[in-house]
Amino acid sequence: MPRKPLRKASERERTTEPLVVPNAVSEPDFRILADAGGVVTAEMPVEAWIALPNHPHQRNTARHARAVHLKQARGATGAVANQLAQVVAARLDGAYYKVDGHTRSYLWEQGQLPRPAVLRVTIYPVASRAELDALYEVFDASTAAKTRYDQVYGGFRECGFQPRSKRLRHGFLNDALNIALRGGIRGQQSRALPEVNLYRAVAVFQRELELLDSIDPEPRPFYSGVVAAALIGLALYPPERVLDFFKKLQNGEGNRKEGRSDPVDAVLNVIQHMTLEKRAAQTALQADLCARTLRGLVTWLAGPETQRNQYWLKTSIHAVPMEPLLEQIKLKKGIRDDPTL
């Protein structure tokens, strides 16, 4: 597989503050009907609505445009058609953004949904980006069952990250991000902890995700535990060497000598046994797979001369303690005291 050049990235992953919303529209074409204490009701042509920028957290609009209830909306009449012409926007510092109606906007633009003669838009004033995000979540929760996939995809959009590999492009990274930040999937964490903010988790690991995407990881062997190990490894160790290890893992390039396995082969053995027993995709086992993969990585990085008795293994590779590595991650990323990460 040809190697893609590595990018020299800055410490952009430190994202304790919300990102700025780009490309806002400052003068939309609308006619004010009423102003109730700052909340404005207005009429707007469909073209003007399409021109408003989406909220950065908006999920995969094209994917959701295929939803059954939206297909049914194409034949809507009467009260249902009137409801489809109701949309919500927000005004921040004199600029305007969509809050809901993203998918309808896409379908109107594509000519896949009949356009109303005019839209009625409710415009809420917000004082900060955080307030804009909170308003979006309120309306999005009421109009769509936002999945973890959607949140990860929204994180990609907000970071401007467009993964090319099949494994990352599909966006199923919830378990991997939870393990990379907390050492286990959500079901293995204390209920006292809030859920991981997946939008910010993507931003925290943006550099590592881009590096991993550069080797075109496949869904197998890159189960969630292996992806988590790659994110941790790329954050803590020289990325070129880490990528070499994971490329060998992907290509099945482990070595055996006198009945013993090198670290790559040892990790491949773990994945193979899990696959044969049909356990490789079980979410409860991904944290252990991550810890074993990390043991393989750090042993491989140290080399056979440094840890000869541990490098060539006759038995199954053991899990590495995760807590010290997670502590290093949080210190390096500047997120140690953030309860949402």
C-alpha positions in Angstrom: 0.0 0.0 0.0 1.6 3.4 -1.0 2.3 5.5 2.0 0.6 8.9 2.2 2.7 11.8 3.6 2.1 12.7 7.2 0.9 16.1 8.1 2.7 18.3 10.6 -0.1 19.3 12.8 -0.4 21.9 15.4 -1.9 21.4 18.9 -5.3 22.1 17.4 -6.7 19.2 19.4 -6.9 21.3 22.5 -10.4 22.5 22.2 -11.7 23.6 25.5 -13.7 26.4 23.8 -16.4 26.0 21.2 -15.3 26.7 17.6 -16.4 29.7 15.7 -19.2 29.2 13.3 -18.1 30.0 9.7 -19.9 31.6 6.8 -22.8 33.2 8.6 -25.4 35.2 6.6 -25.7 38.8 8.0 -28.5 40.1 5.8 -31.0 37.3 4.9 -34.0 38.1 2.7 -37.0 38.1 5.0 -40.0 40.2 5.9 -40.7 40.6 9.7 -44.2 39.8 10.7 -43.9 40.1 14.5 -41.3 40.8 17.2 -42.1 39.3 20.6 -39.3 40.4 23.0 -36.6 39.7 20.5 -38.0 36.5 19.1 -38.9 37.4 15.6 -41.4 35.8 13.3 -40.8 36.4 9.6 -41.5 35.2 6.1 -38.6 34.1 3.9 -38.3 32.7 0.4 -37.0 29.1 0.1 -33.9 30.3 -1.8 -32.9 32.6 1.1 -33.4 29.7 3.6 -31.1 27.5 1.5 -28.5 30.2 1.6 -28.3 30.2 5.4 -25.4 28.1 6.8 -26.2 24.9 8.6 -25.3 24.6 12.2 -21.9 22.9 12.5 -23.4 20.0 14.5 -25.8 19.1 11.8 -25.8 15.4 11.1 -25.3 13.7 7.7 -28.1 15.6 5.9 -28.0 13.5 2.7 -28.3 10.3 4.8 -31.3 11.6 6.8 -33.0 12.8 3.7 -33.7 9.2 2.9 -35.7 8.8 6.1 -39.2 7.3 5.7 -41.1 10.2 7.3 -39.4 12.6 4.9 -40.3 10.5 1.9 -43.9 10.6 3.1 -43.6 14.4 3.4 -43.2 14.7 -0.4 -46.9 14.1 -0.8 -48.0 16.2 2.1 -51.0 18.6 1.9 -53.0 20.8 4.2 -51.8 21.1 7.8 -48.8 18.8 7.2 -47.6 20.9 4.2 -48.1 24.1 6.3 -46.0 22.6 9.1 -43.2 21.7 6.6 -43.0 25.4 5.8 -42.2 26.3 9.5 -38.5 26.6 10.2 -36.3 27.9 13.0 -33.1 30.1 12.8 -30.9 31.9 15.3 -29.2 35.3 15.3 -25.8 35.7 16.9 -24.0 39.0 16.7 -26.1 40.1 13.8 -25.5 36.9 11.8 -28.1 34.2 11.1 -27.9 30.4 11.1 -30.3 27.4 10.6 -31.4 25.7 13.8 -33.7 23.2 12.2 -35.0 22.6 8.7 -31.6 21.4 7.4 -32.9 18.3 5.7 -35.9 20.1 4.2 -33.4 22.7 2.9 -31.4 20.0 1.2 -34.4 18.4 -0.3 -35.8 21.7 -1.6 -32.4 22.5 -3.1 -32.2 19.1 -4.8 -35.8 19.4 -6.1 -36.9 16.3 -4.1 -39.5 18.1 -2.0 -42.2 20.5 -3.3 -41.2 24.1 -2.4 -43.7 26.2 -0.4 -44.5 29.6 -1.8 -42.9 31.1 1.3 -41.5 29.9 4.6 -42.4 31.1 8.0 -39.3 31.3 10.2 -39.0 31.9 13.9 -35.7 33.6 14.7 -34.2 33.3 18.3 -31.6 35.8 19.5 -28.6 34.1 21.2 -25.8 35.7 23.1 -23.0 33.1 22.5 -21.9 30.1 20.5 -22.7 27.9 23.5 -26.2 29.3 23.5 -26.5 28.6 19.8 -25.4 25.0 20.3 -27.9 24.6 23.2 -30.8 25.9 21.0 -29.8 23.6 18.2 -29.8 20.6 20.6 -33.3 21.4 21.8 -34.8 21.6 18.4 -32.8 18.7 17.0 -33.8 16.4 19.8 -37.5 17.2 19.1 -37.2 16.5 15.4 -34.7 13.7 15.1 -33.4 10.8 17.1 -29.8 11.9 17.0 -27.6 8.9 17.1 -24.0 8.7 18.3 -23.1 8.3 14.6 -24.8 11.7 13.9 -22.8 13.3 16.7 -19.5 11.9 15.4 -20.4 13.0 11.9 -21.3 16.5 13.2 -17.9 16.6 14.9 -16.3 15.8 11.6 -18.2 18.7 10.0 -17.2 21.1 12.7 -13.5 20.3 12.4 -13.6 20.3 8.6 -12.4 16.7 8.7 -13.5 14.6 5.6 -12.3 11.0 6.2 -11.5 9.0 3.1 -11.2 5.6 4.6 -14.2 3.3 4.8 -13.6 2.6 8.5 -13.7 6.3 9.6 -16.0 7.6 6.9 -18.9 5.5 8.3 -18.5 7.4 11.6 -19.0 4.5 14.0 -16.5 5.8 16.5 -18.5 6.2 19.7 -17.0 3.2 21.5 -13.5 3.9 20.3 -13.6 7.5 21.5 -15.1 6.5 24.9 -12.3 3.9 25.4 -9.6 6.3 24.3 -10.8 8.9 26.8 -12.2 6.8 29.7 -10.8 3.3 29.2 -14.2 1.7 28.5 -17.4 1.9 26.6 -20.3 3.9 28.1 -21.8 0.8 29.7 -18.6 0.2 31.6 -18.4 3.7 33.0 -19.8 5.1 36.2 -23.3 6.4 35.7 -22.3 9.4 37.8 -20.2 10.6 34.8 -21.9 12.6 32.1 -21.8 11.0 28.6 -18.7 11.9 26.5 -19.3 14.9 24.4 -18.6 13.3 21.0 -18.4 16.6 19.1 -15.5 17.7 21.3 -14.0 14.2 21.5 -13.6 14.3 17.7 -11.9 17.7 17.9 -9.6 16.4 20.7 -8.5 13.5 18.5 -8.7 15.3 15.1 -5.0 15.1 14.5 -4.9 11.4 15.4 -7.9 10.6 13.3 -6.4 12.3 10.3 -3.2 10.3 10.7 -5.1 7.1 11.1 -7.2 7.9 8.0 -3.9 8.3 6.0 -3.3 4.5 6.1 -6.8 3.7 4.9 -7.8 1.5 7.8 -10.3 -1.3 7.0 -13.2 -2.3 9.3 -11.3 -5.5 10.0 -8.9 -5.6 12.0 -9.8 -2.0 13.0 -12.5 -2.9 15.5 -13.3 -0.2 18.1 -10.7 -1.4 20.5 -8.0 -1.3 17.8 -9.1 2.2 16.7 -8.9 3.4 20.4 -5.4 1.9 20.7 -4.4 3.7 17.5 -5.7 7.1 18.8 -3.9 6.7 22.1 -0.7 5.5 20.5 -0.7 8.3 17.9 -1.2 10.9 20.7 1.6 9.6 22.9 4.3 8.1 20.7 6.1 9.1 17.4 3.3 8.9 14.8 5.4 7.5 12.0 6.4 4.5 14.1 2.9 4.0 15.4 1.5 4.1 11.9 4.1 1.5 10.9 2.8 -0.8 13.6 -0.8 -0.4 12.6 0.0 -0.9 8.9 1.7 -4.2 9.7 -1.4 -5.1 11.8 -3.7 -4.3 8.8 -1.6 -6.2 6.3 -1.2 -9.2 8.6 2.6 -8.8 8.7 3.3 -10.4 12.0 6.4 -12.6 12.5 6.9 -16.0 14.3 10.2 -17.5 15.4 10.6 -20.9 17.1 6.9 -21.0 18.0 6.9 -17.5 19.4 5.0 -14.5 18.1 6.3 -10.9 17.8 3.9 -8.2 19.1 2.2 -7.7 15.8 1.5 -11.4 15.4 0.4 -11.6 19.1 -2.2 -8.9 18.6 -3.3 -10.5 15.3 -3.8 -13.8 17.2 -6.0 -12.1 19.8 -8.2 -10.6 17.0 -8.2 -14.0 15.1 -9.4 -15.9 18.2 -12.1 -13.3 18.9 -13.2 -13.5 15.2 -13.4 -17.3 15.2 -15.4 -17.2 18.4 -17.6 -14.5 16.9 -16.7 -12.1 19.7 -14.6 -9.6 17.8 -17.4 -7.0 17.4 -18.8 -7.4 20.9 -18.7 -4.0 22.5 -18.0 -5.2 26.0 -14.7 -6.7 24.8 -13.3 -3.7 23.0 -11.6 -2.1 26.1 -9.7 -5.3 26.6 -8.8 -5.5 22.9 -7.5 -1.9 23.2 -5.3 -2.7 26.2 -3.9 -5.8 24.5 -3.2 -3.9 21.3 -1.5 -1.2 23.2 0.7 -3.8 25.0 1.7 -5.0 21.5 2.4 -1.4 20.3 4.6 -0.4 23.2 6.5 -3.7 23.1 7.0 -3.4 19.4 8.2 0.2 19.8 10.7 -0.8 22.4 12.1 -3.5 20.1 13.4 -7.1 20.7 16.8 -5.9 22.0 15.2 -4.0 24.9 12.6 -6.5 26.0 13.7 -9.8 24.5 11.8 -12.0 27.0 8.6 -10.0 26.4 9.0 -9.3 22.7 8.8 -12.9 21.4 5.7 -14.4 23.1 4.7 -18.0 23.5 1.4 -17.3 25.2 -1.3 -14.7 24.7 -0.4 -11.1 25.0 -1.5 -9.4 28.3 -3.4 -6.2 28.6 -1.4 -3.0 29.5 -2.7 -0.9 32.4 -4.8 1.8 30.9 -5.0 4.4 33.6 -1.5 5.8 33.3 -1.9 6.1 29.5 -5.3 7.9 29.9 -3.8 10.2 32.4 -1.0 11.1 29.9 -3.6 11.7 27.2 -5.6 14.1 29.3 -2.6 16.0 30.5 -1.2 16.3 27.0 -4.6 17.4 25.6 -5.3 19.8 28.4 -8.6 18.1 29.2 -7.9 16.6 32.6 -10.5 18.5 34.5 -13.2 18.4 31.8 -16.1 16.1 33.0 -17.5 15.7 29.4 -14.3 14.1 28.1 
